[in-house]
Amino acid sequence: MQILLIYNPNAGEGVQPQLRELVDLIHAAGHEVLCRSSKDPRFVSALADPADLVAVAGGDGTVVKVVRRLRGKKTAIALLPLGTANNISAALGLKAPDLETQIQEWSQGRTVAMDVGVARGPRGARTFLESVGAGLMPRLMSDHHDSDGSAADRLARAVERARRIARRAAAVDVHADLDGQDVSGRYVLFEAMNIGWVGPNLNLVDADPADGVFDLVRVHESERSMLVDWLAGQAQGAADANPFPRLRGRTLRIEQADFGIHVDDEIWTPERTRKPAQATVEVSLRDTVCFRVPRRQATATPWMRRTCQRERDLREDQLKRRFELTPSRWAWPAARRARSHR
């Protein structure tokens, strides 16, 4: 196969030193490879050229950069998760990857589709793959960026910062509706999630990013202690199931507000206007993008197991329809014997 490798030289603990090794692994698997840095403006034109597969070596931000160019297209993306959080890879079951094995299995891998969202507001439109939200996550993202130590150390410190923010920060007064249903309130956390992972590898909900709807996770001001306790458990490495209720919908509208909203890793600061309709942020799912995963990972997450089962059921139904005997006007009536005519 012809592979286009998009890499972020600054991702995680640095991709540049591993680049030669990645190229050698791709060649050893029998593929041709063209490399482009995500920091090089020419990577956009490279995505316009035909390639059998686009491999992304980096973190979630680099993946979304590529997704914005490939959404709605048939070209699949293979992830080499070398960032810090790697939330998108976690949603695909690639949380602890063996890069050599994954590269070797690209040819026989399974292609899965994932929904792609769009947020529209005063600052224009922005594609997202993870989530859009207010409260805890924009405040955490606005906090100082920690670049010391290993990726695991940085994640642990980010979770601890999230716990401190959740305990002390004022709730935000959100005026919003989900598919016409009022979901307004004072929230410590308010997240419209396409995948179940956000921020420093926090699994807030068991989301299905291929079902055409997103999951709205809300933590009211009165439920602050539940969020703080859950984050404390995450900081200690607990694998507790997320306790947060969710609503599911297709279109979320957030009215003019005096708080920041994040769209994946980008923060939209408050923007006041005399015309509230012009300051409304609308969140919806509008497209899909394809990912290539090893077949051994195809049932690694609950949503992928459900997707596989739906596909199996569809194939079985198609086979039944294909071989099903249909009534014919030449069939003999029931309970009557055929007679021979000579």
N, C-alpha and C positions, 0 to 999 in steps of 0.2 A: 504494500500500500504506500501511497504518497502521504506523508505526515507533515503537517504544518505545526511546529512547536512554538507556542507563544509562552515566553517565560518572563517573570518579574525578578530582576536581579536583586531586589531589596526584600523579597518576601521571606518571612520567617527568620531563619538564621543565615540567610543568604543563599540564593540559587546559583549565582555565578560560579562558585567553586565546583558545583555539582554538574554544571552544564555539559562538560566533556563526557562525564560518566553517563548522563542521560542519553546523549547522542550515540555513544557506543552501544548502550543497551538497545536502542531503537534499531540501529544497524544490525546488531546481532539477532534481532527478531525477524530480520529479512525485509525491513522497510527502508524507503528513502525518506530523508528528513530535510526540511528547510526551517531554519531558526529565525525568530524575530523577537526582539525585546518589546515588552508592553510599554516601555518608556520611549520607544522609537515611533514617531508618527507614521512611519511606513508600514507598521503592522496592520493598519486598517486596509491599505491597498492589498496587502498579502492575503487578507481574508476574502477579498473579492475573487482571487484566483481559485481555480478548482483544486480541491484536495480531498482525498478519501476520508481523512480524519483530521480534526484539529485537536492537538494535545495542549493542555494548559498546565504549566508548572508554576505554581504560586499559590496565593491565598484567595479568599472569597472575592476581594475587590477585583483581582485580575480575571477571575471567572466571569463576573458580571460584565466587565469590559467586553469580553468576547461574546457573551450572550446577547448583548445589545446589537451586535452586528450579525448574529446568526439566527436570531429568533424568527420563527416562521419558515426556516429553511430545513432541508433534509440532511445537511452535513452534521454529523455527530461530533460531540465534544468528549474527549477522554481526559479525566482529571489526574494530575500528578500532584496531590495535595502537599505543598511545602510551605504553607503559610502558618499563621499562629493559631487561629481558631478552626479554620477549615469546616465551617458549618455546612456548606453545600455537599462536601464530600461525606460528612457524617450522615446527612439525609439519604445519601446513596449507598450507605453501608461501607464506606471506604475510610473509616475513622483511623484505623491503624494499618496503613497500606504496606505491602511489599511491592516496591516499584518495579523490580525486575519481573516478578510474576505477572503483574498487571499488564506491563508492556507486551509480554509474550502472549497474553490472552486477548489482545485487541482484535486479532483476526477472527477469533471465534466468540467474541463478546456479544452481549445482548444489548440492543438499543432500547432505551426507555425514554418516554417523553415526560417533560416537566412543564407545568404552567409558568408563564411569565406575566408579571403584573405591570401596570403602569399607574403612576400617581400624577395627577394634573392639578396645578394650582397657579398662584400668581407668578411663580418662578418658571413656569413652563411645564413640560412633561418629562418624566424620568422613569425609565424602565427599572424594575426591581425583581429580584428572585427570592430574597429572604423575607423581608417584612417592612412595614411602614408603621410608625408608632410615635407615641408621646409619653412624657413622664420619665421613668427610670432610664430607658436606653439612650435618649438624646443627651441626658445629663451625664451619663457615663461616658459617652463618646466625646463630649465636650471637655471631659477631665483630661489631665495631662497624659500624653502618650508615653508609655513605659517601654523602653527599648533595651533594658538591661536584663542579662541572664538568658536562660533557655526559654523556648516557647512555653513549656509547661509552667515555669516560674512566672512568666508574664500573665498567663491565663489565671493562675491561682491568685495573683495580686489583683487582677481585674475583677474577679468574683468577689473578693473581699471588699474592694471599693464599691461594687454594686450593692453589697449588703449595707455598708455605711450610708450610702445615698438613700437606699430604700427606707432606712430607719429614720433619717433626719429630714429629708427634702419635703417641701410642701407638695400636696397633691395638686394636680392640674384640673381645672374646671373645663371639661370637654362637652361641647354641644355637637352631637353627631347622630346620624341615622344609618342603619344597615338594612338595605333593601326596603326602605320606607319605615322600618321599625325604629323607634326612638331608643338610643343607647347612651343618652347623655348621663353625666354624673361627675363626681370628683374622684379621680383615679390617681393611684401611685404608679400604675403601669397600664398602658393601653396599647395593644399590639395587634395589627392585622397581619397574620402570618401565612405565608405561602408554604414554606417548609417549617418544621417544628423547632428549628434551632436559631438562636439569635445571640449577638454579642459574644462574650467570652465562652462560647460553646455551651450555652444554657439551653437545655431541651424543655421548653415551656409547654409543649403540647404534642400529641401524636397526630401530626398533620399529614394529609395525603396531597402532595403537590401535583397530582395528576387528575384530580377530580373536578376541576373547573370552578371550585369555590375556595375561599380562604377562611381561616379560623381566626375569630376575634377573641383575644384573651384580655380580660379586664380584671384588675385588682382594685377594688374600691378602697377609699381611705380607711374605712372601718375594718378592712381585711389586711392592713399593713403588716401586722405581726405574722400572719401566715406566710407572706412573701419573705420577710426578714428571716424567719426560721428556716424556710426552704433554701434560701441562699446560704445560710450558715451551714446547712448540711452539704450543699454543693461545694463550699469552700473546704470542707473536711473530706471530700471525696465520696460522699454518700451517693448511691444510685437510686434514691427514692423516686417513685413515680410522681409526675407533676400533679399538684392538687388543684389546678386552676380550671374553673368551668369555662366553657367556650360557646360562642355562637358562630354559626356558619352562614356565609352570604356571598353575594357576587359583586355588590357595589356598596362602598362605604363613603359617606360624605361627612367631612369634618368642617364645621363652620369656622368663620374668622375667630382667631384665638390669640392670646398674648403669650403663647409658649412655643418652643421649638418643636419641629416634627422631623424625624429622621426617615429617609428613604434609603434602605440598606445602610451603607456607611456614610451617606451624605446628610448633613443637617440643614433643614430649611428654617431659617430664623423667622420670628414673627414679622408679619407685614400687614400693617393696618391700612385700611382704606374706608372711604365713606360709603362704598357700595359693598356690603357684606358678601354678595354673590360672587364678586370678583376675587375674594380672598378664600373662598371655599376650596378645600383640597378633596378631590375625588379619587378614590382608590378602586381599581377593578383589575380583573385578569383578562388579558386581551389576546394572548398568543401562546405558543409552546416552543420549546427547544429540546433537542435530542441529546442524550448522553449515552456513551458506550461504557458498559460495566462488564467485568468478568462474569461469566455464567455462574460461577460459584458464589458471587455476591448478589445474584438476581433476586434472592429471597432473604436478603440480609436485614431488611427493615419491614415493619408491618405493612406500610403502604405498597411496597414493592411486591410483597406476598399477595396482597389483594389484587394488584394489577396483573400478576401472573395468573391468578385464579380466574379473573375476568376473561383473560385472553384464552385460557384453556376451555372455559365454558363456551366462549364464542366459537372456537374451533369445533368443539363437539356438536354444538347446535348446527353449524354449517354442514358437518358431515352427516348428521341425521337428516337434514333437509335434502341433501344431495342423493342419499340412498333410500329415502322414504318412498314406499309404493303409493302411487296416487290412483284415485278411482278412475276407471275407464268405462266408456260406454259399451265396450266389448266384454266387460267382466260378466261372469255368470251371476244371476241373482242368488242371494243367500238361500240355503236349504233346498236348492234345486240341482239336480244332476245334469251334467252335460250329456247331450245325445249325439250319437255319431250319424252323420249324413253320408250316405253312399250313393 
